[in-house]
């Protein structure tokens, strides 16, 4: 695992953008694995700027997102499809038909999960998968207890995850109870994985991650089984790990 320490959120976003853009310059037909949440917002802003300022083109790029709320259609303002179109995909020159997110409305949900996993195998796996980390160590919506062998599946969201995501909804009860997520095994199929963590609220999770003990109680720890993971962490998110070093 490669650790890149930076000062703050802005630097984390710039460093991540450099790595993503290099990937696209190296292979214009790259498949990118994308995440939602607050963490990658600065990265996405930089990638949007990169199109006009650095001539980066996503014309041949395909994207595969990690997860989607179950029950929300793509045009629902809280769906991850809507989020991605607003925050990145609608502002770069990618063809929207080359951008993939599980459908929150397809039934039966098991069939949608199988379709999505088959899609990952067909057009992917991602050359570069971006990940944020939950305060409980979740990656995608793989909550503590998820098996390392998990493929794309439907999950019941933990109360802590629903509370944390309630900031995007009118109230906590509107947060869907279930989601479709790429599994741990699906994520580990990626060629390279880029994990971003910023802010004091991630400090405990970063400290635990860096201890390097693999456990299903802390899903991000399964990333230690992959041989090409880069963690970009800012000084607040690294603060508890740093205290340990002293
Ligand atoms: C997002 C996702 C989640 C988030 C995680 C961190 O698609 O699957 O695992 O990456 O919850 O969220 P933020 O970035 O909001 O702290």
Boltz pocket constraint, residues with backbone or C-beta under 6 A from the ligand:
constraints:
  - pocket:
      binder: B
      contacts: [[A, 34], [A, 35], [A, 36], [A, 37], [A, 38], [A, 39], [A, 40], [A, 66], [A, 67], [A, 131], [A, 132], [A, 133], [A, 134], [A, 135], [A, 138], [A, 139], [A, 140], [A, 141]]
      max_distance: 6.0
